[in-house]
């Protein structure tokens, strides 16, 4: 599966994220050219879960560095954000 972009609500704003499917069964979440994290679907709980950072292969991309002085929104992969990302992914997978 090819990478694709999704938009999620974040506060009163909307954020575009790139989703990179990984053969190991999870999806990398890319923001501003860095790996923000990864999510996977847990069939037992019927819930989207974060992938532990030490299990994510960054590959060619660096991990995202938060910059509180930057001009962009500082996205945090909290539970609500992960579930919204998962719902968007579900609309793209066959």
N, C-alpha and C positions, 0 to 999 in steps of 0.2 A: 504494500500500500504506500502511496506517495504522501509526502508531507502536505498538510493543508492548514489554512487559517480559519480561526474561529473568532467570534466577538462575544465577550461576556460583559455583563454589567458589573461595575465596580464602584460602589457608592453611587454618586449621581452621574458618573462618567461611564464610558464604554471603552474597553481595552481590546486590542487585537493581539492574539497569541498565535504562534505557529505550533502545530502539533506534529510531532515526528514519531510515527509508529515504529516500534522496535520489535524485532523478531522474538525477543525474550518474553513478550506478552504485556509490555507496558507502553505508555505513550509519554515521550519527553515533551515538556512544555517549554517553549522557547520565547523569550521576551527580550527585545532589544539586542539580539545577537548572542544571548547567553542562555544557558540552561537554567531555568527558574526552578525546575524540579521535574517530577514525573508522577503519573497516576496510573493505576491499574484497577480493573474491575474484580471485586472479590465475590465470587458466585455464592459462597456460603452465607455471607451477610447481605447479599444483594445490594452492595454499596460500593461506591468508588473510594479507593484508599490512596494515600500518598505512598510512593515508593521511597524507602529509606535512602538518604543521600549517598551512603556508601555502597549501594547496590546499583547506582546509576552510572553508566559509562558515558562520560562527557563526549568522547570521540574528538572530532575536530573543533568543537565549540567549547569555549570557557564556561564555567559556571557563572551565572549572573551575579554581578556585584551591586548591591543596593547603594544608591547614591542619594542621600536625603537632600542634597543641595541641587540635584538635577531638575530638569524641566518636565520630567515624566512622572506618571503615577507610580508609587511604590507598591507593587502587587505582592501580596502575601498569600501563599497557598494554604489558607485556612479551610476548614471543613466545607463551608458554604461555597467557596470558590471552587474547590475540588469537585463538588457535586454538580455545579453549573458547567464546569469543563467536561465532566463525564457525560452529562446530558447532551452537550453539543457533539461530543465524539460519537455518541450512539446514533445521531442523525446521519453520520457519515460512513459508518461501517455496514457492510452488506449483511 
